[in-house]
């Protein structure tokens, strides 16, 4: 094996870059959002052992690549279609917030929209709700989940068990929806 590393093609998963790293103790696979695959190899592991390790992890790697591909496909298709008309998106989201507020008796102070890379929504101590305009790209159940999440914050300002119980009164299985929401790559929308 060369001291720096090497690249090898695997028929089922494509090219993988192997890199020697004296600091790691175990073989470590990293898959970037672009689909690039890197393997860090401890200094005492041979290239043959590293290749065998990859062969044993082929199904896991393919599963991760499929998830990345689905996320990237979703974000690129929907960003062009749904964000063209920001005004309509804001109107639709504001209508949902107002409908849920009336239906469930929530009160908020102000509603604003932003295009953010790290948050789907927030609720300030003064009950000002901010929603990410990119919500429009999500499935309806997740849009509703985020809106209800922020509305519940008008009553409960933390994420302790009481918050999740309260949220569960308005959306079914909120923790599962939270997990589902994390699958969407906000930075790419």
KENU-938987 format. One record per residue: residue in three letters; residue number from 1; x, y, z of N, C-alpha, C in turn. Coordinates in nm, 4 decimals. Example, Ala and Ser with C-alpha at 12.3 -4.5 7.8 and 13.67 -1.06 7.14 Angstrom:
<margus>
 code pos      npx      npy      npz     capx     capy     capz      cpx      cpy      cpz
  ALA   1   1.3190  -0.5690   0.7800   1.2300  -0.4500   0.7800   1.3200  -0.3300   0.7800
  SER   2   1.2850  -0.2250   0.7080   1.3670  -0.1060   0.7140   1.2900   0.0030   0.7870
</margus>
This chain:
<margus>
 code pos      npx      npy      npz     capx     capy     capz      cpx      cpy      cpz
  UNK   1   0.0856  -0.1183   0.0000   0.0000   0.0000   0.0000   0.0893   0.1234   0.0000
  UNK   2   0.0494   0.2244  -0.0770   0.1226   0.3505  -0.0781   0.1024   0.4200   0.0569
  UNK   3   0.2002   0.5004   0.0999   0.1892   0.5621   0.2322   0.0679   0.6550   0.2487
  UNK   4   0.0293   0.7306   0.1460  -0.0811   0.8268   0.1577  -0.2165   0.7583   0.1427
  UNK   5  -0.2284   0.6653   0.0527  -0.3560   0.6007   0.0270  -0.3703   0.5637  -0.1194
  UNK   6  -0.4902   0.5208  -0.1548  -0.5168   0.4806  -0.2926  -0.6666   0.4861  -0.3176
  UNK   7  -0.7038   0.4803  -0.4437  -0.8441   0.4774  -0.4829  -0.8694   0.3458  -0.5541
  UNK   8  -0.9819   0.2847  -0.5236  -1.0165   0.1572  -0.5857  -1.1642   0.1596  -0.6254
  UNK   9  -1.1935   0.0952  -0.7401  -1.3307   0.0861  -0.7870  -1.3909  -0.0472  -0.7426
  UNK  10  -1.5125  -0.0393  -0.6856  -1.5887  -0.1577  -0.6478  -1.7126  -0.1604  -0.7364
  UNK  11  -1.7379  -0.2721  -0.8009  -1.8447  -0.2776  -0.9018  -1.9823  -0.2397  -0.8467
  UNK  12  -2.0127  -0.2748  -0.7229  -2.1452  -0.2472  -0.6659  -2.1624  -0.1043  -0.6144
  UNK  13  -2.0499  -0.0380  -0.5787  -2.0634   0.0919  -0.5116  -1.9806   0.2043  -0.5717
  UNK  14  -1.8936   0.1759  -0.6635  -1.8146   0.2814  -0.7283  -1.6767   0.2981  -0.6670
  UNK  15  -1.6202   0.4182  -0.6834  -1.4851   0.4447  -0.6364  -1.4836   0.4778  -0.4880
  UNK  16  -1.3821   0.4243  -0.4214  -1.3607   0.4536  -0.2797  -1.2159   0.4961  -0.2636
  UNK  17  -1.1987   0.6048  -0.1887  -1.0630   0.6523  -0.1605  -1.0224   0.6029  -0.0223
  UNK  18  -0.9111   0.5312  -0.0188  -0.8563   0.4788   0.1052  -0.7422   0.5705   0.1491
  UNK  19  -0.7411   0.6068   0.2768  -0.6362   0.6945   0.3302  -0.5804   0.6365   0.4587
  UNK  20  -0.4490   0.6264   0.4648  -0.3828   0.5841   0.5888  -0.3919   0.6979   0.6884
  UNK  21  -0.4166   0.6634   0.8140  -0.4246   0.7648   0.9173  -0.3743   0.7047   1.0478
  UNK  22  -0.2623   0.7566   1.0957  -0.2003   0.7033   1.2165  -0.2845   0.7280   1.3415
  UNK  23  -0.3777   0.8223   1.3343  -0.4573   0.8576   1.4518  -0.5779   0.7664   1.4730
  UNK  24  -0.6231   0.6953   1.3693  -0.7409   0.6102   1.3863  -0.7005   0.4706   1.4309
  UNK  25  -0.7873   0.4097   1.5106  -0.7595   0.2756   1.5626  -0.8373   0.1679   1.4885
  UNK  26  -0.9448   0.2097   1.4195  -1.0296   0.1150   1.3481  -1.0568   0.1684   1.2085
  UNK  27  -1.0886   0.0790   1.1171  -1.1301   0.1224   0.9841  -1.2557   0.2073   0.9973
  UNK  28  -1.2605   0.3188   0.9252  -1.3744   0.4100   0.9364  -1.4192   0.4540   0.7973
  UNK  29  -1.5494   0.4360   0.7688  -1.6071   0.4755   0.6403  -1.6763   0.6108   0.6572
  UNK  30  -1.6499   0.7013   0.5637  -1.7188   0.8301   0.5592  -1.7811   0.8450   0.4221
  UNK  31  -1.9099   0.8783   0.4201  -1.9793   0.9014   0.2930  -2.0290   1.0449   0.2946
  UNK  32  -1.9802   1.1247   0.2020  -2.0196   1.2657   0.1951  -2.1539   1.2788   0.1242
  UNK  33  -2.2178   1.3963   0.1404  -2.3488   1.4178   0.0783  -2.3405   1.4155  -0.0741
  UNK  34  -2.2201   1.4302  -0.1289  -2.2005   1.4212  -0.2739  -2.1953   1.2760  -0.3207
  UNK  35  -2.1857   1.1813  -0.2254  -2.1765   1.0400  -0.2586  -2.0335   0.9884  -0.2596
  UNK  36  -1.9366   1.0782  -0.2350  -1.7971   1.0342  -0.2293  -1.7766   0.9482  -0.1051
  UNK  37  -1.6964   0.8421  -0.1220  -1.6735   0.7487  -0.0118  -1.5243   0.7482   0.0220
  UNK  38  -1.4955   0.7639   0.1508  -1.3586   0.7627   0.1998  -1.3477   0.6596   0.3114
  UNK  39  -1.2331   0.5943   0.3171  -1.2072   0.4999   0.4251  -1.0754   0.5381   0.4905
  UNK  40  -1.0793   0.5617   0.6212  -0.9572   0.5864   0.6975  -0.9065   0.4520   0.7467
  UNK  41  -0.7765   0.4318   0.7265  -0.7166   0.3024   0.7591  -0.6085   0.3217   0.8660
  UNK  42  -0.6163   0.2486   0.9759  -0.5087   0.2554   1.0752  -0.3772   0.2062   1.0145
  UNK  43  -0.2664   0.2507   1.0683  -0.1362   0.2182   1.0090  -0.1058   0.0682   1.0088
  UNK  44  -0.1659  -0.0081   1.0989  -0.1356  -0.1517   1.1076  -0.2284  -0.2407   1.0244
  UNK  45  -0.3163  -0.1812   0.9410  -0.4101  -0.2593   0.8595  -0.3603  -0.2616   0.7147
  UNK  46  -0.3651  -0.3792   0.6532  -0.3192  -0.3934   0.5140  -0.4285  -0.3503   0.4167
  UNK  47  -0.3901  -0.3247   0.2929  -0.4888  -0.2876   0.1909  -0.5839  -0.4047   0.1648
  UNK  48  -0.5333  -0.5273   0.1733  -0.6195  -0.6437   0.1542  -0.7280  -0.6479   0.2616
  UNK  49  -0.6902  -0.6231   0.3870  -0.7876  -0.6229   0.4966  -0.8884  -0.5090   0.4796
  UNK  50  -0.8415  -0.3941   0.4318  -0.9304  -0.2798   0.4092  -1.0306  -0.3126   0.2989
  UNK  51  -0.9857  -0.3764   0.1918  -1.0754  -0.4157   0.0822  -1.1788  -0.5174   0.1291
  UNK  52  -1.1364  -0.6131   0.2105  -1.2293  -0.7126   0.2647  -1.3332  -0.6464   0.3549
  UNK  53  -1.2898  -0.5472   0.4323  -1.3808  -0.4717   0.5182  -1.4895  -0.4048   0.4338
  UNK  54  -1.4492  -0.3435   0.3233  -1.5451  -0.2773   0.2346  -1.6426  -0.3798   0.1765
  UNK  55  -1.5914  -0.4941   0.1352  -1.6785  -0.5994   0.0822  -1.7832  -0.6403   0.1856
  UNK  56  -1.7433  -0.6468   0.3128  -1.8378  -0.6864   0.4183  -1.9401  -0.5768   0.4474
  UNK  57  -1.9103  -0.4537   0.4098  -1.9992  -0.3403   0.4365  -2.0726  -0.2914   0.3115
  UNK  58  -2.0667  -0.3669   0.2023  -2.1259  -0.3242   0.0754  -2.2741  -0.2916   0.0884
  UNK  59  -2.3520  -0.3773   0.1527  -2.4967  -0.3516   0.1660  -2.5238  -0.2242   0.2442
  UNK  60  -2.4485  -0.2030   0.3523  -2.4657  -0.0817   0.4325  -2.4306   0.0425   0.3489
  UNK  61  -2.3215   0.0368   0.2744  -2.2793   0.1505   0.1915  -2.3855   0.1804   0.0859
  UNK  62  -2.4368   0.0761   0.0198  -2.5404   0.0962  -0.0827  -2.6651   0.1605  -0.0221
  UNK  63  -2.7016   0.1185   0.0976  -2.8174   0.1753   0.1654  -2.7951   0.3242   0.1932
  UNK  64  -2.6756   0.3600   0.2397  -2.6439   0.5011   0.2680  -2.6432   0.5836   0.1396
  UNK  65  -2.5877   0.5288   0.0324  -2.5854   0.5998  -0.0958  -2.7267   0.6217  -0.1491
  UNK  66  -2.8139   0.5242  -0.1276  -2.9526   0.5378  -0.1719  -3.0216   0.6505  -0.0952
  UNK  67  -2.9992   0.6578   0.0364  -3.0577   0.7647   0.1176  -3.0097   0.9015   0.0690
  UNK  68  -2.8803   0.9123   0.0431  -2.8228   1.0387  -0.0041  -2.8832   1.0754  -0.1389
  UNK  69  -2.8945   0.9774  -0.2273  -2.9509   1.0030  -0.3598  -3.0959   1.0504  -0.3503
  UNK  70  -3.1751   0.9877  -0.2639  -3.3151   1.0272  -0.2463  -3.3252   1.1691  -0.1919
  UNK  71  -3.2420   1.2004  -0.0931  -3.2428   1.3354  -0.0358  -3.2059   1.4394  -0.1400
  UNK  72  -3.0982   1.4111  -0.2146  -3.0517   1.5064  -0.3153  -3.1532   1.5227  -0.4284
  UNK  73  -3.2170   1.4124  -0.4683  -3.3195   1.4179  -0.5727  -3.4373   1.5025  -0.5270
  UNK  74  -3.4803   1.4784  -0.4033  -3.5929   1.5522  -0.3482  -3.5627   1.7017  -0.3446
  UNK  75  -3.4464   1.7377  -0.2939  -3.4157   1.8793  -0.2780  -3.3981   1.9485  -0.4114
  UNK  76  -3.3349   1.8845  -0.5096  -3.3132   1.9535  -0.6372  -3.4433   1.9661  -0.7170
  UNK  77  -3.5280   1.8654  -0.7138  -3.6547   1.8731  -0.7873  -3.7469   1.9773  -0.7272
  UNK  78  -3.7620   1.9739  -0.5960  -3.8607   2.0592  -0.5325  -3.8173   2.2040  -0.5181
  UNK  79  -3.6878   2.2287  -0.5086  -3.6466   2.3672  -0.4886  -3.6828   2.4523  -0.6093
  UNK  80  -3.6694   2.3982  -0.7305  -3.7060   2.4739  -0.8502  -3.8568   2.4940  -0.8580
  UNK  81  -3.9330   2.3888  -0.8314  -4.0783   2.3950  -0.8472  -4.1462   2.4798  -0.7396
  UNK  82  -4.1104   2.4567  -0.6152  -4.1883   2.5138  -0.5059  -4.1436   2.6512  -0.4576
  UNK  83  -4.0185   2.6872  -0.4812  -3.9733   2.8153  -0.4297  -3.9861   2.9285  -0.5305
  UNK  84  -4.0383   2.8986  -0.6483  -4.0546   3.0043  -0.7492  -4.1457   3.1144  -0.6997
  UNK  85  -4.2483   3.0776  -0.6291  -4.3434   3.1782  -0.5852  -4.3449   3.1872  -0.4332
  UNK  86  -4.2516   3.2631  -0.3787  -4.2371   3.2775  -0.2343  -4.3620   3.3352  -0.1703
  UNK  87  -4.4259   3.4265  -0.2377  -4.5456   3.4901  -0.1815  -4.6545   3.3866  -0.1581
  UNK  88  -4.6782   3.3001  -0.2542  -4.7794   3.1958  -0.2373  -4.7416   3.1005  -0.1243
  UNK  89  -4.6116   3.0718  -0.1127  -4.5651   2.9831  -0.0051  -4.5932   3.0470   0.1307
  UNK  90  -4.5634   3.1758   0.1444  -4.5870   3.2451   0.2709  -4.7361   3.2474   0.3046
  UNK  91  -4.8187   3.2730   0.2053  -4.9640   3.2761   0.2276  -5.0130   3.1393   0.2745
  UNK  92  -4.9665   3.0338   0.2082  -5.0095   2.8986   0.2441  -4.9657   2.8649   0.3873
  UNK  93  -4.8415   2.8966   0.4220  -4.7913   2.8659   0.5561  -4.8626   2.9502   0.6616
  UNK  94  -4.8835   3.0773   0.6311  -4.9534   3.1647   0.7267  -5.0966   3.1160   0.7495
  UNK  95  -5.1631   3.0727   0.6439  -5.2989   3.0190   0.6591  -5.2997   2.8968   0.7497
  UNK  96  -5.2002   2.8099   0.7337  -5.1920   2.6905   0.8186  -5.1710   2.7303   0.9652
  UNK  97  -5.0795   2.8237   0.9889  -5.0536   2.8681   1.1265  -5.1807   2.9242   1.1878
  UNK  98  -5.2500   3.0091   1.1141  -5.3731   3.0692   1.1656  -5.4831   2.9654   1.1865
  UNK  99  -5.4961   2.8716   1.0948  -5.5976   2.7663   1.1099  -5.5716   2.6827   1.2351
  UNK 100  -5.4459   2.6399   1.2544  -5.4117   2.5594   1.3723  -5.4274   2.6413   1.5003
  UNK 101  -5.3905   2.7694   1.4953  -5.4038   2.8551   1.6141  -5.5494   2.8644   1.6578
  UNK 102  -5.6366   2.8884   1.5611  -5.7798   2.8981   1.5927  -5.8346   2.7631   1.6397
  UNK 103  -5.8008   2.6585   1.5679  -5.8548   2.5250   1.5980  -5.8153   2.4778   1.7376
  UNK 104  -5.6889   2.5029   1.7773  -5.6389   2.4484   1.9034  -5.6198   2.5537   2.0132
  UNK 105  -5.6540   2.6788   1.9855  -5.6482   2.7818   2.0889  -5.5084   2.8339   2.1211
  UNK 106  -5.4192   2.8348   2.0246  -5.2854   2.8903   2.0464  -5.2850   3.0379   2.0099
  UNK 107  -5.1997   3.1148   2.0768  -5.1837   3.2557   2.0435  -5.0359   3.2841   2.0233
  UNK 108  -5.0061   3.3492   1.9137  -4.8683   3.3922   1.8885  -4.8706   3.5417   1.8629
  UNK 109  -4.7558   3.6044   1.8740  -4.7461   3.7482   1.8585  -4.7272   3.7884   1.7130
  UNK 110  -4.6187   3.7426   1.6534  -4.5856   3.7808   1.5158  -4.5379   3.6584   1.4394
  UNK 111  -4.5608   3.6560   1.3092  -4.5157   3.5468   1.2236  -4.4247   3.6043   1.1160
  UNK 112  -4.3077   3.5431   1.1003  -4.2162   3.5881   0.9951  -4.1618   3.4668   0.9209
  UNK 113  -4.1051   3.4922   0.8029  -4.0517   3.3853   0.7190  -3.9077   3.4189   0.6830
  UNK 114  -3.8249   3.3169   0.6836  -3.6848   3.3322   0.6459  -3.6446   3.2124   0.5621
  UNK 115  -3.5325   3.2276   0.4955  -3.4713   3.1152   0.4252  -3.3442   3.0815   0.5014
  UNK 116  -3.3500   2.9743   0.5822  -3.2382   2.9398   0.6693  -3.1762   2.8067   0.6309
  UNK 117  -3.0532   2.7864   0.6761  -2.9835   2.6616   0.6469  -2.9792   2.5667   0.7654
  UNK 118  -3.0220   2.6127   0.8837  -3.0084   2.5268   1.0008  -3.1365   2.5009   1.0779
  UNK 119  -3.2420   2.5805   1.0572  -3.3647   2.5634   1.1359  -3.4881   2.5644   1.0475
  UNK 120  -3.5831   2.4792   1.0856  -3.7115   2.4785   1.0155  -3.8036   2.5843   1.0743
  UNK 121  -3.7871   2.6154   1.2009  -3.8712   2.7150   1.2646  -3.8193   2.7477   1.4025
  UNK 122  -3.8744   2.8554   1.4613  -3.8386   2.8917   1.5980  -3.9525   2.9727   1.6587
  UNK 123  -3.9541   2.9773   1.7917  -4.0521   3.0557   1.8660  -3.9770   3.1292   1.9754
  UNK 124  -3.9852   3.2614   1.9752  -3.9121   3.3423   2.0728  -3.9844   3.3443   2.2072
  UNK 125  -3.9192   3.4020   2.3063  -3.9800   3.4139   2.4388  -4.1040   3.5032   2.4356
  UNK 126  -4.1138   3.5898   2.3338  -4.2304   3.6777   2.3180  -4.3367   3.6158   2.2258
  UNK 127  -4.3203   3.4885   2.1959  -4.4127   3.4134   2.1095  -4.4160   3.4648   1.9658
  UNK 128  -4.3020   3.5135   1.9193  -4.2860   3.5460   1.7784  -4.2408   3.4182   1.7090
  UNK 129  -4.3148   3.3763   1.6097  -4.2824   3.2527   1.5378  -4.2147   3.2883   1.4067
  UNK 130  -4.1053   3.2197   1.3791  -4.0356   3.2344   1.2520  -4.0347   3.0976   1.1848
  UNK 131  -4.0774   3.0939   1.0596  -4.0780   2.9682   0.9842  -3.9840   2.9800   0.8655
  UNK 132  -3.9178   2.8715   0.8367  -3.8305   2.8653   0.7206  -3.9179   2.8497   0.5962
  UNK 133  -3.9007   2.9371   0.4992  -3.9814   2.9321   0.3775  -3.9604   2.8001   0.3031
  UNK 134  -3.8479   2.7341   0.3299  -3.8177   2.6061   0.2643  -3.9089   2.4932   0.3127
  UNK 135  -3.9887   2.5205   0.4156  -4.0875   2.4209   0.4603  -4.1767   2.3761   0.3456
  UNK 136  -4.1984   2.4666   0.2515  -4.2881   2.4397   0.1395  -4.2431   2.3161   0.0602
  UNK 137  -4.1152   2.2792   0.0728  -4.0605   2.1634   0.0016  -4.0857   2.0306   0.0711
  UNK 138  -4.1380   2.0356   0.1925  -4.1578   1.9132   0.2693  -4.2942   1.8503   0.2427
  UNK 139  -4.3066   1.7215   0.2755  -4.4396   1.6588   0.2715  -4.5323   1.7303   0.3704
  UNK 140  -4.6598   1.7293   0.3408  -4.7601   1.8007   0.4216  -4.7542   1.7649   0.5692
  UNK 141  -4.7378   1.6367   0.6024  -4.7366   1.5976   0.7435  -4.6203   1.6617   0.8180
  UNK 142  -4.5071   1.6840   0.7501  -4.3928   1.7466   0.8158  -4.4105   1.8976   0.8266
  UNK 143  -4.4745   1.9586   0.7287  -4.5064   2.1019   0.7384  -4.5950   2.1230   0.8612
  UNK 144  -4.7003   2.0425   0.8724  -4.7920   2.0533   0.9857  -4.7196   2.0281   1.1177
  UNK 145  -4.6292   1.9307   1.1182  -4.5531   1.8990   1.2393  -4.4705   2.0190   1.2848
  UNK 146  -4.3986   2.0823   1.1922  -4.3135   2.1967   1.2287  -4.3992   2.3114   1.2817
  UNK 147  -4.5095   2.3385   1.2150  -4.5977   2.4476   1.2597  -4.6521   2.4180   1.3992
  UNK 148  -4.7003   2.2968   1.4222  -4.7524   2.2624   1.5545  -4.6415   2.2639   1.6590
  UNK 149  -4.5218   2.2221   1.6205  -4.4067   2.2247   1.7105  -4.3852   2.3672   1.7620
  UNK 150  -4.3868   2.4635   1.6709  -4.3636   2.6029   1.7107  -4.4818   2.6590   1.7892
  UNK 151  -4.6025   2.6214   1.7532  -4.7188   2.6679   1.8289  -4.7174   2.6146   1.9727
  UNK 152  -4.6773   2.4896   1.9906  -4.6679   2.4343   2.1260  -4.5625   2.5106   2.2064
  UNK 153  -4.4586   2.5593   2.1381  -4.3570   2.6400   2.2079  -4.4134   2.7720   2.2609
  UNK 154  -4.5284   2.8164   2.2117  -4.5880   2.9365   2.2694  -4.6347   2.9097   2.4126
  UNK 155  -4.6536   2.7822   2.4467  -4.6944   2.7444   2.5825  -4.5804   2.6829   2.6634
  UNK 156  -4.4964   2.6034   2.5961  -4.3880   2.5320   2.6646  -4.2586   2.5637   2.5904
  UNK 157  -4.1656   2.6290   2.6584  -4.0464   2.6848   2.5923  -3.9269   2.5897   2.5850
  UNK 158  -3.9442   2.4654   2.6206  -3.8303   2.3723   2.6174  -3.8692   2.2465   2.5405
  UNK 159  -3.7776   2.1499   2.5375  -3.8044   2.0228   2.4696  -3.8070   1.9058   2.5689
  UNK 160  -3.8497   1.9339   2.6902  -3.8580   1.8270   2.7880  -3.9814   1.7421   2.7619
  UNK 161  -3.9995   1.6387   2.8423  -4.1066   1.5419   2.8190  -4.2453   1.6067   2.8133
  UNK 162  -4.2675   1.7076   2.8962  -4.3968   1.7781   2.8961  -4.4275   1.8364   2.7582
  UNK 163  -4.3246   1.8916   2.6918  -4.3417   1.9475   2.5577  -4.3865   1.8395   2.4596
  UNK 164  -4.3181   1.7236   2.4606  -4.3497   1.6164   2.3666  -4.4883   1.5578   2.3923
  UNK 165  -4.5280   1.5500   2.5203  -4.6639   1.5030   2.5515  -4.7676   1.5998   2.4955
  UNK 166  -4.7439   1.7300   2.5160  -4.8373   1.8318   2.4653  -4.8444   1.8261   2.3130
  UNK 167  -4.7289   1.8175   2.2477  -4.7249   1.8113   2.1012  -4.7989   1.6873   2.0508
  UNK 168  -4.7882   1.5781   2.1268  -4.8561   1.4532   2.0909  -5.0078   1.4639   2.0913
  UNK 169  -5.0622   1.5673   2.1554  -5.2074   1.5893   2.1538  -5.2543   1.6396   2.0176
  UNK 170  -5.1621   1.6973   1.9399  -5.1983   1.7621   1.8133  -5.1442   1.6908   1.6898
  UNK 171  -5.0350   1.6164   1.7074  -4.9797   1.5381   1.5955  -4.9498   1.3981   1.6457
  UNK 172  -4.9741   1.3020   1.5618  -4.9526   1.1631   1.5989  -4.8038   1.1293   1.5912
  UNK 173  -4.7510   1.0704   1.6989  -4.6137   1.0228   1.7061  -4.5110   1.1318   1.6698
  UNK 174  -4.5036   1.2401   1.7487  -4.4161   1.3524   1.7151  -4.2681   1.3173   1.7083
  UNK 175  -4.2222   1.2251   1.7892  -4.0790   1.1908   1.7848  -4.0421   1.1210   1.6534
  UNK 176  -4.1328   1.0402   1.6021  -4.1077   0.9753   1.4727  -4.1054   1.0799   1.3615
  UNK 177  -4.1939   1.1788   1.3706  -4.1943   1.2863   1.2708  -4.0665   1.3689   1.2805
  UNK 178  -4.0179   1.3903   1.4027  -3.8917   1.4628   1.4213  -3.7770   1.3879   1.3528
  UNK 179  -3.7752   1.2568   1.3675  -3.6734   1.1741   1.3031  -3.6861   1.1819   1.1518
  UNK 180  -3.8076   1.1758   1.1027  -3.8330   1.1841   0.9583  -3.7865   1.3192   0.9033
  UNK 181  -3.8106   1.4240   0.9789  -3.7715   1.5599   0.9379  -3.6200   1.5706   0.9209
  UNK 182  -3.5464   1.5012   1.0057  -3.3992   1.5081   1.0007  -3.3427   1.4477   0.8714
  UNK 183  -3.4220   1.3697   0.8011  -3.3753   1.3080   0.6767  -3.3659   1.4079   0.5625
  UNK 184  -3.4316   1.5228   0.5772  -3.4305   1.6216   0.4699  -3.3149   1.7171   0.4887
  UNK 185  -3.2388   1.7344   0.3814  -3.1176   1.8140   0.3839  -3.1523   1.9612   0.3660
  UNK 186  -3.1672   2.0312   0.4769  -3.2080   2.1715   0.4751  -3.1097   2.2604   0.4006
  UNK 187  -2.9824   2.2303   0.4127  -2.8797   2.3139   0.3486  -2.8901   2.3118   0.1964
  UNK 188  -2.9455   2.2042   0.1396  -2.9518   2.1928  -0.0062  -3.0823   2.2438  -0.0646
  UNK 189  -3.1777   2.2808   0.0176  -3.3065   2.3303  -0.0336  -3.2923   2.4720  -0.0837
</margus>
